[in-house]
Amino acid sequence: MKDLNDIKPGHILALQRSELTEHYIYKRLAASVSGVKNRRVLSQIADDELRHYNVWKIYTRQDVKPSKMKIWFFTLISTLFGLTFGIKLMEKAEKNAGDVYSRLPSSFKEVQGIISDEEEHEQVLIDLLDEDRLKYTGSVVLGLNDALVELMGVLAGLTFALQDSRFVALTGIITGFAAALSMAASEYLSTKAEPGAKNPLKAAFYTGMAYIMTVVVLITPYLVIPSLYAALATAFIASICIIAFFNFYVSVAKGVPFKDRFMEMAALSVGVAVLSFLAGMVARVVFGVDG
């Protein structure tokens, strides 16, 4: 290992442990995923990671244990949010390994093979994963965006116009539920009118569920927080968190920029909420509603 003098032994052991950890993660996912195609992809990556581990073991002459916490965390994330998101998030978290690889001597052919495999995992194998939820990202965006913009506007306007948390919550629930059904029906008809890979019923389901879940999150503050304006502020913060989380999900799963998409959706939501709040003020004055 004299050619590795410039690399700290701890870094090599960390790479070795990382490869073994990822082997167990991919192995678990391969065992739990449905579909022969996805199972084959994940099994291939798991075998590659174990081979990488054995390459490092030749140099370190040590056995290491995998990180049980990382195995649990990334398996859970992949189960909840999809294989592609979980795997790409894991690869993103391990990007520091690339810095160590870049400092290794080019004479180590095995190391160059590891680098080549890792690039293939990210650029080819992961792209082969076939997930329904990624096909319907557009439907989820439609439901989320419409719910955030429309409902935040409604809540902001009603907050000032009605001055009663219960009335605001009741009106928001009725409005949100009706709008969710309307959006789901519109997405069904729209998808059916444009033949393609998407199933109209699934597209409608994803749109409607995204809308309803957003309604639940935004209405809840009005049911548990006594202060009307504190409830509005909490709903507003929740909407920003939803926008941030979803755009982070899309940026990781599809490899698209996060900042521009987040700023655009946040600006729309904030703009409509502010204008609706002002409309509520005007409505109170025009109709002479007292607090």
Residue pairs with C-beta under 8 A, 6 or more apart in sequence:
1 59
3 105
3 107
3 108
4 12
4 59
4 104
4 105
6 103
7 100
7 103
7 104
9 60
11 100
12 56
12 59
12 60
12 100
13 56
13 60
13 62
13 64
14 100
15 56
15 97
15 100
15 101
16 53
16 56
16 57
16 60
16 62
16 64
17 64
17 65
17 66
17 67
18 67
18 94
18 97
19 49
19 50
19 52
19 53
19 56
20 49
20 50
20 53
20 64
20 65
20 66
21 66
21 67
21 70
21 71
22 45
22 49
22 90
22 94
23 46
23 49
23 50
23 53
23 66
24 46
24 66
24 71
25 70
25 71
25 74
25 75
25 78
25 90
26 42
26 43
26 45
26 46
26 49
26 87
27 42
27 43
27 46
28 71
28 75
29 42
29 75
29 78
29 83
29 86
29 87
30 38
30 39
30 42
30 43
30 46
32 79
33 39
33 42
33 83
35 130
37 128
37 130
38 83
38 129
38 130
38 131
41 125
41 126
41 128
41 129
42 83
44 125
45 121
45 125
48 117
48 121
52 114
52 117
55 110
55 111
55 113
55 114
57 63
58 110
74 86
74 89
74 90
75 86
77 85
77 86
77 89
78 85
78 86
78 87
79 86
81 249
82 131
82 133
82 134
82 253
83 129
83 131
84 126
84 129
84 131
84 134
84 253
85 249
85 252
85 253
87 126
87 129
88 122
88 126
88 252
88 253
88 255
89 252
91 118
91 121
91 122
91 126
92 252
97 118
98 118
101 111
101 114
101 115
101 118
104 111
105 111
106 112
132 202
133 140
133 206
134 253
134 254
135 197
135 198
136 198
136 202
136 203
136 206
137 250
137 253
137 254
139 187
139 191
139 198
139 202
139 203
139 204
139 206
139 207
139 210
140 206
140 207
140 210
140 246
141 246
141 250
142 183
142 187
142 207
142 210
143 180
143 183
143 184
143 187
143 206
143 207
143 208
143 209
143 210
143 211
143 214
144 210
144 211
144 214
144 242
144 243
144 246
145 265
145 268
146 179
146 183
146 211
147 176
147 179
147 180
147 183
147 210
147 211
147 214
147 215
147 218
148 214
148 218
148 239
148 242
148 243
148 265
148 268
148 269
149 268
149 269
149 272
150 179
150 272
151 172
151 175
151 176
151 179
151 214
151 215
151 218
152 218
152 235
152 236
152 239
152 269
152 272
152 273
152 276
153 272
153 273
153 275
153 276
154 171
154 172
154 175
154 276
155 168
155 172
155 218
155 219
155 222
155 232
155 235
155 273
156 232
156 236
156 273
156 274
156 276
156 277
156 280
157 276
157 277
157 279
157 280
157 283
158 167
158 168
158 171
158 172
158 280
159 168
159 228
159 229
159 231
159 232
159 277
159 280
160 277
160 280
160 281
160 284
161 280
161 283
161 284
161 289
162 168
162 171
162 289
163 228
163 289
163 291
164 228
165 222
165 223
165 225
165 226
165 228
165 231
166 222
168 222
168 228
168 231
169 219
169 222
169 223
172 215
172 218
172 219
172 222
173 215
173 219
176 211
176 212
176 214
176 215
176 218
176 219
177 212
177 215
179 211
180 208
180 211
180 212
180 215
181 208
183 207
183 208
183 211
184 204
184 205
184 207
184 208
184 211
185 204
187 200
187 203
187 204
187 207
187 208
188 200
188 201
188 203
188 204
189 200
190 203
191 198
191 199
191 200
191 203
191 204
192 200
214 239
214 242
217 235
217 238
217 239
217 242
218 235
218 238
218 239
219 235
221 230
221 231
221 232
221 234
221 235
221 238
222 228
222 231
222 235
225 231
225 234
236 270
236 273
239 269
240 266
240 269
243 262
243 265
243 266
243 269
244 262
244 266
247 258
247 261
247 262
247 265
248 258
250 256
250 261
251 257
251 258
251 261
283 289
